[in-house]
Amino acid sequence: MCMVDFGSDIILWRRKVVNIVILAVATATWIAIEMYQYNLITLISWAAIALVVSCFLWGNMHRFFKREAPDLSELEIKEETAIENARLLKQRAEEVIRLMLQVSGEREWFVFAGVVTCLYLVSVVAAHLDFLTICYIGIVGGLTIPVIYVKKEEKIREIGEKLRMKTQRLQAIMEGELRKIKSRMAGKRGQEIKDKKEE
């Protein structure tokens, strides 16, 4: 199974057990760190200790009951998987860089202003929340918003179309006002140049 299919299954709640485990782990981690003031490294260490103790007990139980030792050869990361994930990460990074360059070189200042405004809002939110809380909000939002969108897609598209039409009207009004201001400025400059020539 491809990682993209697995990711889309998780986002669209097709694998409910995995989704519940992800939400439970994210919530437990956030509560332990935010409410009980634990350190993230401490929690990771405890999780690693629990994993090592579980593996130790599991291996000893196999030996105790004179069963075959568990086959751990399947636990290795295959080279193809690592190369595929590295290639995917590289493609995503290139897309982000292309998007940044495209937006910064965009002639439509509404797109540029919208991106700058969104980035500013992210920085304001980040100033009031810590990294872990932002990650937790991202996980919960990433697991709930797509499901809501799939269920209410028609209504969301209608609202999006209305908003798009309103922003297009606003953009046309703003561009008209900017043209008027530019023409007035050009008219004043022309008048000033004409007055200077007459003197």
Salt bridges, closest charged atoms under 4 A:
ASP9 OD1 - ARG14 NH1 3.20
ASP9 OD2 - ARG15 NE 3.46
GLU94 OE2 - LYS90 NZ 3.39
GLU94 OE1 - ARG98 NH2 3.72
GLU95 OE1 - ARG92 NH1 3.81
GLU153 OE2 - ARG157 NH2 2.69
GLU161 OE2 - ARG164 NH2 2.30
GLU175 OE1 - ARG179 NH2 3.88
GLU177 OE2 - LYS180 NZ 3.77
